[in-house]
């Protein structure tokens, strides 16, 4: 099974993914390829595979990506998920976790309809702005671009299966784990224990249909209109 986690930059997604990988077995992580330069203490092959634009475009031409996109503008940096990670996970009998944006998630869902999609939201716009500023990595202009991009990404929240509001890290981490484990149990059809019932209840609370009401104040803080409820 493939799990997709998307979120605006600064929502705490990377921390949640790290904690999930430490807590759940047989779950591989796809390290994205990018043409952007490393930031801070980032290392090639750890946070990202850092390659040149020429190398990235050669991989596109060779059909080596499950998904790829440019960020911010047509002249921005490329990000992409290599097909080989899915092949390697399947060979080991493992699930695959993808940390990708809404553009990539749409491409993956078209190719892998059974993929489970989780969208991570910040509690509100002010919290996201504070988190971006506290990282000390970006200029004011870049932070504003990230906030603008966050608004566009959040407009797509209702295309995901689960919504995770990252207000308290430990609670959010437990909910993300519950989503993965409950989806595994659903697929396996095995016996249901008391712990699995608890996990399923946590996951169901995050399911899109059950999270809409909690999302409304967040949308309002980004001046994003609420989409009509699906029938």
N, C-alpha and C positions, 0 to 999 in steps of 0.2 A: 504494500500500500504506500501511496505517496501522500505526505502531509505538506501543505503549503502554509507558511506563516508570512503575512504581509503587515506592514505598519508604516506610518510616516516616520521619517528620521527623527530620533530623539524620544520615541515612545517607549524605549526600554526593551525592544524586541531582541536585541543581541544577548542581553543578560538572561531573558526568559529562555531563549534557545539553548544557551550554555547550561542552564540549570536542568532543562528537559533532557538533554543528552546525558547528563550525569545521573539522572534518575531513572531512565528507561533503557532497558537492554534491547539489543538487536535493532537499533535505530541508527542508521548512517546519516551523515550530514554532507550535503553537497556544497563544496566551497566554490563560490562563484568566481568567474573570470571577469576582470575589469581592465580598462585602459587607463584608469586614473592612477595618480601617484600614491604611494603609501603615505599614511598619516601617522604622526607620532611614532609609537613603538610597533606598528603593524609589520608583520613579516610575511614574505612571499610564501604561499602555500598554507598559511595558517588562517588569517582573516579572509584573504582573497588570493587568487592566482593573478599576479600583476604582469600583464603582457602589453606589448606595443599595439597601436592601432592596426598596423600592418598584419601582425600575427592574428589579431582578433578577426579581421576581415578575411584572412585566409581560412580560419576555422568556419566562418559563416559560409564561405564558398564551398567548403568541403562537407557541409551539412552536419557539423559536429555539435551543434547546439540544440537542446530541447526548446529553449527560449532565449531571446536576447532583446535588448532595447537600449536606446540612448536616453540619458537622464538630462532633464532640464530643457535642452534645446537640440536641434538637429546637429549642432557642432559639439555637443557635450560628450561625456565619456560613455563608452559602452559597458554594459554589464550583461552577463549571460551564464546559463547553466549548461554544462557539457553533458551530452548523452551518456558518456561513459559511466557516470556516477549511478545512473539507474541500472545499467547493465551489471555493474559490480555488486550493487545491493541485491538484485534478483538472483545472482549466482550464489550469494551467501544466504539467501532466504531471509533477508532483512527488509525492514521498511526504510523509506528514504524521506528525509526532512529537507525541505527547500525554504530558504530565507530569501524571498524575492518580492519585487514590487507588484503593483496591480497590473501593469502591462504584462509582466512575465506570468503572473497567475492566470490571466485570461488565456494566454497561449498554451500553458500547461493544461488547463481545463479542457481546451478544445482537443488536445491530443490524448489526454488521460482523463476521461469524464468521471472516473471513480475517485479521483484525487479529493482529499478532504482539505477544505480551505478555512483558515483561521485569520481573522483580521484583528490586530491589536490597536486599541485606541488609547490615547492619553485621556486623563480626566476632563481636560478642557484646553483651550488654546493658550491661556496664560501659563499653565503648567508646562506645556510643550515648549513654549518660548523660553521659559526659565531653564529647562533642561538643556536646550540647545546652547544657550548663553553660558551655562555653567561648565560645559565641556571645554570651552576655551580653544576650540579648533578652527572656528570660522569667523570671517569678518561679518560686520553688520549686514552688508549686502547679501552675503551667502545665507545668513540666517533668515533674512526676509524671503529669499528665494525658496528656502526649505519650508518656511511657513506657507508660502503660496502653493508650493507643491503638495504640502500636507492637506490643504483645503481641497485640492483636486482629487487626491487619493481617497480622502474620507467620503467624497461623493459616491464612491464605488463600494461602500461598506456592505450594502445589501446584496451584493453578488457573492458573498461569502457564506459558508455554512454555519460558522460560529463567530461570535463577537466577544472579544476579551478586553475588558476595560482595565488597563494597568494602573490602578491607583495604589494598591498595596502589593509590593513585590512578592512576598511569600504566598499570599492568597492567589495572586495571578499565576504564579508558578504551579501551584497545586491544581488550579483549574485547567491549565494547559496540559499537564500530565494526565488529568482525568479525561480530557477530550481524546487524547491518543489511546489510552488504555480502554476506554469504553468503545471506541471505534474498532479496536482490535478484537474485543470480546464480541461485538456485534458480528464481525466477520467470521470468527471461529465458531460461534454458536455453542460455546462451552457452558458448563454449569455456572450459576450466579452465586457468588459468595456475598457476605455482608459488606465486605470492603468494596467489591465490584458494584454493589448497589449504591454505595456512597459515591463512588467515582462517577457512576452514570448520572446520579442526581446533580452533581457539580457540573458535569458536561452539559446536561439538558438545560440548565439555567443559562448557559452561554449560547445555546442554539439561537440562530437569528430570530426566529419567531418569538422567542421568549425574552430576547434582549432589547427589542425595539424601544420599549418605553424608557429604559435606562439610557439609551443612546440619544434621545431627543435633546436634552440639555447640552450635550457635547456638540451636536450638530449646530445648535443655536450659537454656541460660543465661537464657532468658525463661520457663522453666517451661511451655513449650508441648509437649504430647505430639506425637510424630511420627505423622502419618496413615498408614494402611495403604497399601502400594505399590499402584499401579494395575496391573491386568493388561493 
